[in-house]
Amino acid sequence: MAARKPRLDRATIVSTALDLIDESGLDAFTTRRLADRLQVQQPALYWHFSGKTALLEALADELLVRGHTASLPEPGDTWRSFLDRNARSFRAALSAVRDGARIHAGTRPRGAGRDTAERQIAFLVSEGFDARDAVYALIAISRYTVGVVLEEQAADESAELDPAPGPLSGLLDAVAAAGPDAEFDFGLAALLDGIASRRT
């Protein structure tokens, strides 16, 4: 007896699409390949998504649902501890799937994401920020994090730096040896220091 096809719904489509991207990367992802994996015709996908852009937006949402565990402040958080945890959690969520940063880049909060953004802004205002500055702070943290993960996921691990003469060689080696987490930590701390100057 032939195996039954999985029921086609939005959750199944999104999960299968993320699996495909994890296997082959975003550049190789097409709705034709997705339909083949789901054993359906391409038009069946458009009952659930108006087009590839809508599907990618749903994938970006799912990345955060799966892995972004610190999107809201917790009791005892200060503005700085919240933004720090939020950035680290966001980075982990984007890094969990191949090309996760590219999937997310350019998206805007929608639905539940807008509610989360409003609660984040309200918290930052309660911590002494002007509402507009709170929005800019969240954008700055988000774009910094997306940019970092874009670089990390695009890096060719086989590529080597050309040898640098003099003390620069040792310095670059030391920074590389410290790893990407140290680079992220330095940039995030510098960004938070700058954001602190906007607090009234």
Disulfide bonds with the S-S distance in Angstrom:
none
